[in-house]
């Protein structure tokens, strides 16, 4: 794969492709960052899921019933 494909993959997963000084990172560093992201577990704890649902509710993306279900699931387990 070429650098542009890795760059698109990094953008998809919101991986930073620039150094602190604003230059692009090298291809090897980019490949390592993408592999690290793909090998990392992305499972959230029940507490984090509940927190995310409360944030969605406060922003208006979640209804009362959905929030009640999330709280019931958290408390019941």
Order of alpha helices (4+ residues) and beta strands (2+ residues): alpha-alpha-alpha-alpha
